[in-house]
Amino acid sequence: MRFKLIIAFIEDSKTDDVLEAAREAGATGATVINNARGEGL
């Protein structure tokens, strides 16, 4: 069995579209993190 991981940072309004496209491409699961936060230099 082979697994692939795709990480995408997208606007909340586009989440459903991205999940639908992933399912159509054969994805069998997804995790959505709504309140991510990051910092940089």
N, CA, C and O atoms as a CHARMM CRD file, in Angstrom:
* protein
*
  164
    1    1 MET  N      0.84000  -1.17200   0.00000 PROA 1      0.00000
    2    1 MET  CA     0.00000   0.00000   0.00000 PROA 1      0.00000
    3    1 MET  C      0.88800   1.23900   0.00000 PROA 1      0.00000
    4    1 MET  O      1.88800   1.29500   0.71500 PROA 1      0.00000
    5    2 ARG  N      0.51700   2.22700  -0.80200 PROA 2      0.00000
    6    2 ARG  CA     1.29800   3.46700  -0.89000 PROA 2      0.00000
    7    2 ARG  C      0.45300   4.63300  -0.40300 PROA 2      0.00000
    8    2 ARG  O     -0.73500   4.73200  -0.71100 PROA 2      0.00000
    9    3 PHE  N      1.07500   5.49600   0.34900 PROA 3      0.00000
   10    3 PHE  CA     0.38700   6.67000   0.85900 PROA 3      0.00000
   11    3 PHE  C      1.06300   7.92500   0.33300 PROA 3      0.00000
   12    3 PHE  O      2.26500   7.92600   0.06700 PROA 3      0.00000
   13    4 LYS  N      0.29500   8.98300   0.18500 PROA 4      0.00000
   14    4 LYS  CA     0.82300  10.28700  -0.19800 PROA 4      0.00000
   15    4 LYS  C      0.22500  11.32400   0.72200 PROA 4      0.00000
   16    4 LYS  O     -0.91300  11.18500   1.17100 PROA 4      0.00000
   17    5 LEU  N      0.98000  12.35500   1.00200 PROA 5      0.00000
   18    5 LEU  CA     0.52900  13.43900   1.86400 PROA 5      0.00000
   19    5 LEU  C      0.58700  14.73100   1.07800 PROA 5      0.00000
   20    5 LEU  O      1.61500  15.07200   0.49200 PROA 5      0.00000
   21    6 ILE  N     -0.51800  15.44100   1.07100 PROA 6      0.00000
   22    6 ILE  CA    -0.57500  16.75900   0.44100 PROA 6      0.00000
   23    6 ILE  C     -0.94600  17.75500   1.52000 PROA 6      0.00000
   24    6 ILE  O     -1.94200  17.57200   2.21900 PROA 6      0.00000
   25    7 ILE  N     -0.15700  18.80500   1.66300 PROA 7      0.00000
   26    7 ILE  CA    -0.44400  19.86900   2.61600 PROA 7      0.00000
   27    7 ILE  C     -0.72800  21.13400   1.80900 PROA 7      0.00000
   28    7 ILE  O      0.07000  21.54000   0.96400 PROA 7      0.00000
   29    8 ALA  N     -1.87000  21.74500   2.08200 PROA 8      0.00000
   30    8 ALA  CA    -2.25100  22.94600   1.34100 PROA 8      0.00000
   31    8 ALA  C     -2.72900  24.02000   2.31200 PROA 8      0.00000
   32    8 ALA  O     -3.52200  23.74400   3.21300 PROA 8      0.00000
   33    9 PHE  N     -2.25700  25.21400   2.12900 PROA 9      0.00000
   34    9 PHE  CA    -2.71400  26.35800   2.90600 PROA 9      0.00000
   35    9 PHE  C     -3.65000  27.14800   2.00100 PROA 9      0.00000
   36    9 PHE  O     -3.21600  27.74300   1.01400 PROA 9      0.00000
   37   10 ILE  N     -4.92100  27.15100   2.33900 PROA 10     0.00000
   38   10 ILE  CA    -5.92900  27.79200   1.48500 PROA 10     0.00000
   39   10 ILE  C     -6.87900  28.63400   2.32500 PROA 10     0.00000
   40   10 ILE  O     -6.94800  28.48800   3.54500 PROA 10     0.00000
   41   11 GLU  N     -7.60400  29.51200   1.65400 PROA 11     0.00000
   42   11 GLU  CA    -8.61100  30.32000   2.33000 PROA 11     0.00000
   43   11 GLU  C     -9.76800  29.43000   2.76700 PROA 11     0.00000
   44   11 GLU  O    -10.08900  28.44500   2.10200 PROA 11     0.00000
   45   12 ASP  N    -10.39200  29.78400   3.89300 PROA 12     0.00000
   46   12 ASP  CA   -11.50400  28.99100   4.41400 PROA 12     0.00000
   47   12 ASP  C    -12.60600  28.80200   3.37300 PROA 12     0.00000
   48   12 ASP  O    -13.23100  27.74300   3.31500 PROA 12     0.00000
   49   13 SER  N    -12.84300  29.81100   2.56200 PROA 13     0.00000
   50   13 SER  CA   -13.93300  29.74600   1.58500 PROA 13     0.00000
   51   13 SER  C    -13.68300  28.72000   0.48100 PROA 13     0.00000
   52   13 SER  O    -14.61700  28.34600  -0.22800 PROA 13     0.00000
   53   14 LYS  N    -12.45600  28.26300   0.32300 PROA 14     0.00000
   54   14 LYS  CA   -12.12500  27.31900  -0.74900 PROA 14     0.00000
   55   14 LYS  C    -11.95800  25.88500  -0.25600 PROA 14     0.00000
   56   14 LYS  O    -11.66000  24.99000  -1.04700 PROA 14     0.00000
   57   15 THR  N    -12.15000  25.65800   1.04800 PROA 15     0.00000
   58   15 THR  CA   -11.93300  24.33400   1.62900 PROA 15     0.00000
   59   15 THR  C    -12.77800  23.26600   0.95400 PROA 15     0.00000
   60   15 THR  O    -12.25900  22.21500   0.57700 PROA 15     0.00000
   61   16 ASP  N    -14.06900  23.51900   0.79600 PROA 16     0.00000
   62   16 ASP  CA   -14.95700  22.51600   0.19800 PROA 16     0.00000
   63   16 ASP  C    -14.55500  22.17800  -1.22900 PROA 16     0.00000
   64   16 ASP  O    -14.61700  21.01600  -1.63100 PROA 16     0.00000
   65   17 ASP  N    -14.14300  23.17500  -1.99700 PROA 17     0.00000
   66   17 ASP  CA   -13.71800  22.92800  -3.38000 PROA 17     0.00000
   67   17 ASP  C    -12.46800  22.04800  -3.42800 PROA 17     0.00000
   68   17 ASP  O    -12.36500  21.14900  -4.26300 PROA 17     0.00000
   69   18 VAL  N    -11.52600  22.31400  -2.53100 PROA 18     0.00000
   70   18 VAL  CA   -10.28800  21.53100  -2.49800 PROA 18     0.00000
   71   18 VAL  C    -10.57500  20.09300  -2.06800 PROA 18     0.00000
   72   18 VAL  O    -10.03000  19.15400  -2.65000 PROA 18     0.00000
   73   19 LEU  N    -11.42700  19.91200  -1.05100 PROA 19     0.00000
   74   19 LEU  CA   -11.76500  18.57000  -0.60700 PROA 19     0.00000
   75   19 LEU  C    -12.49600  17.78900  -1.69800 PROA 19     0.00000
   76   19 LEU  O    -12.24300  16.59900  -1.88500 PROA 19     0.00000
   77   20 GLU  N    -13.38500  18.44100  -2.40400 PROA 20     0.00000
   78   20 GLU  CA   -14.10200  17.78100  -3.50300 PROA 20     0.00000
   79   20 GLU  C    -13.13500  17.34700  -4.60400 PROA 20     0.00000
   80   20 GLU  O    -13.24300  16.23600  -5.12300 PROA 20     0.00000
   81   21 ALA  N    -12.19800  18.21500  -4.95900 PROA 21     0.00000
   82   21 ALA  CA   -11.20900  17.86500  -5.98300 PROA 21     0.00000
   83   21 ALA  C    -10.33100  16.70400  -5.52400 PROA 21     0.00000
   84   21 ALA  O     -9.98500  15.83000  -6.31900 PROA 21     0.00000
   85   22 ALA  N     -9.97500  16.69600  -4.25500 PROA 22     0.00000
   86   22 ALA  CA    -9.15400  15.60200  -3.72000 PROA 22     0.00000
   87   22 ALA  C     -9.91500  14.28300  -3.77700 PROA 22     0.00000
   88   22 ALA  O     -9.34300  13.25600  -4.14100 PROA 22     0.00000
   89   23 ARG  N    -11.18600  14.30100  -3.42400 PROA 23     0.00000
   90   23 ARG  CA   -11.98900  13.07400  -3.49500 PROA 23     0.00000
   91   23 ARG  C    -12.09200  12.56900  -4.92600 PROA 23     0.00000
   92   23 ARG  O    -11.96900  11.37000  -5.17600 PROA 23     0.00000
   93   24 GLU  N    -12.31500  13.48100  -5.86100 PROA 24     0.00000
   94   24 GLU  CA   -12.40700  13.09300  -7.27200 PROA 24     0.00000
   95   24 GLU  C    -11.09900  12.48700  -7.77200 PROA 24     0.00000
   96   24 GLU  O    -11.09700  11.65500  -8.68000 PROA 24     0.00000
   97   25 ALA  N     -9.98400  12.91200  -7.16700 PROA 25     0.00000
   98   25 ALA  CA    -8.67200  12.39400  -7.55800 PROA 25     0.00000
   99   25 ALA  C     -8.32500  11.09500  -6.83100 PROA 25     0.00000
  100   25 ALA  O     -7.26800  10.51300  -7.07100 PROA 25     0.00000
  101   26 GLY  N     -9.22100  10.63800  -5.93400 PROA 26     0.00000
  102   26 GLY  CA    -8.99600   9.36000  -5.27900 PROA 26     0.00000
  103   26 GLY  C     -8.63800   9.41700  -3.80700 PROA 26     0.00000
  104   26 GLY  O     -8.33500   8.38500  -3.20900 PROA 26     0.00000
  105   27 ALA  N     -8.66700  10.59100  -3.21200 PROA 27     0.00000
  106   27 ALA  CA    -8.34800  10.69400  -1.78100 PROA 27     0.00000
  107   27 ALA  C     -9.41100   9.95800  -0.96700 PROA 27     0.00000
  108   27 ALA  O    -10.59700  10.01000  -1.29100 PROA 27     0.00000
  109   28 THR  N     -8.98100   9.28000   0.08100 PROA 28     0.00000
  110   28 THR  CA    -9.91400   8.53600   0.92700 PROA 28     0.00000
  111   28 THR  C    -10.06200   9.14800   2.30500 PROA 28     0.00000
  112   28 THR  O    -10.83200   8.64300   3.12200 PROA 28     0.00000
  113   29 GLY  N     -9.34100  10.22500   2.58400 PROA 29     0.00000
  114   29 GLY  CA    -9.44600  10.87900   3.88200 PROA 29     0.00000
  115   29 GLY  C     -8.84900  12.26300   3.83800 PROA 29     0.00000
  116   29 GLY  O     -8.08500  12.59800   2.93200 PROA 29     0.00000
  117   30 ALA  N     -9.20400  13.07300   4.83300 PROA 30     0.00000
  118   30 ALA  CA    -8.67400  14.43800   4.90100 PROA 30     0.00000
  119   30 ALA  C     -8.75300  14.92700   6.33700 PROA 30     0.00000
  120   30 ALA  O     -9.61300  14.49400   7.10400 PROA 30     0.00000
  121   31 THR  N     -7.86100  15.82300   6.69100 PROA 31     0.00000
  122   31 THR  CA    -7.88600  16.50000   7.97800 PROA 31     0.00000
  123   31 THR  C     -7.83900  17.99800   7.70800 PROA 31     0.00000
  124   31 THR  O     -6.95600  18.48000   6.99800 PROA 31     0.00000
  125   32 VAL  N     -8.78300  18.72500   8.27200 PROA 32     0.00000
  126   32 VAL  CA    -8.83400  20.17500   8.09600 PROA 32     0.00000
  127   32 VAL  C     -8.55400  20.82000   9.44900 PROA 32     0.00000
  128   32 VAL  O     -9.23300  20.53100  10.43300 PROA 32     0.00000
  129   33 ILE  N     -7.56000  21.68600   9.49200 PROA 33     0.00000
  130   33 ILE  CA    -7.21700  22.42700  10.71200 PROA 33     0.00000
  131   33 ILE  C     -7.63100  23.87000  10.47800 PROA 33     0.00000
  132   33 ILE  O     -7.04800  24.57100   9.65100 PROA 33     0.00000
  133   34 ASN  N     -8.64100  24.30400  11.21300 PROA 34     0.00000
  134   34 ASN  CA    -9.22600  25.62500  10.96300 PROA 34     0.00000
  135   34 ASN  C     -8.43600  26.79000  11.53800 PROA 34     0.00000
  136   34 ASN  O     -8.40000  27.86100  10.93200 PROA 34     0.00000
  137   35 ASN  N     -7.81300  26.61400  12.67000 PROA 35     0.00000
  138   35 ASN  CA    -7.18700  27.74000  13.34900 PROA 35     0.00000
  139   35 ASN  C     -5.67800  27.61300  13.40700 PROA 35     0.00000
  140   35 ASN  O     -5.08300  27.66900  14.48300 PROA 35     0.00000
  141   36 ALA  N     -5.06600  27.44500  12.25700 PROA 36     0.00000
  142   36 ALA  CA    -3.61000  27.34400  12.21700 PROA 36     0.00000
  143   36 ALA  C     -2.99800  28.72600  12.37300 PROA 36     0.00000
  144   36 ALA  O     -3.57300  29.72800  11.94700 PROA 36     0.00000
  145   37 ARG  N     -1.83500  28.76600  12.98300 PROA 37     0.00000
  146   37 ARG  CA    -1.13900  30.03500  13.17200 PROA 37     0.00000
  147   37 ARG  C      0.34700  29.79800  12.99200 PROA 37     0.00000
  148   37 ARG  O      0.86900  28.76800  13.41700 PROA 37     0.00000
  149   38 GLY  N      1.01800  30.72600  12.37700 PROA 38     0.00000
  150   38 GLY  CA     2.44700  30.58200  12.18400 PROA 38     0.00000
  151   38 GLY  C      3.14800  31.92000  12.33600 PROA 38     0.00000
  152   38 GLY  O      2.52100  32.97900  12.29200 PROA 38     0.00000
  153   39 GLU  N      4.45100  31.85300  12.51500 PROA 39     0.00000
  154   39 GLU  CA     5.27100  33.04100  12.61300 PROA 39     0.00000
  155   39 GLU  C      6.56400  32.82800  11.88100 PROA 39     0.00000
  156   39 GLU  O      7.04800  31.70100  11.77400 PROA 39     0.00000
  157   40 GLY  N      7.11800  33.87800  11.38600 PROA 40     0.00000
  158   40 GLY  CA     8.38800  33.79700  10.68700 PROA 40     0.00000
  159   40 GLY  C      9.30600  34.91900  11.11000 PROA 40     0.00000
  160   40 GLY  O      8.97600  35.71900  11.98600 PROA 40     0.00000
  161   41 LEU  N     10.45400  34.96700  10.48000 PROA 41     0.00000
  162   41 LEU  CA    11.40000  36.04400  10.79300 PROA 41     0.00000
  163   41 LEU  C     10.79800  37.32100  10.33200 PROA 41     0.00000
  164   41 LEU  O     11.40600  38.38100  10.48400 PROA 41     0.00000
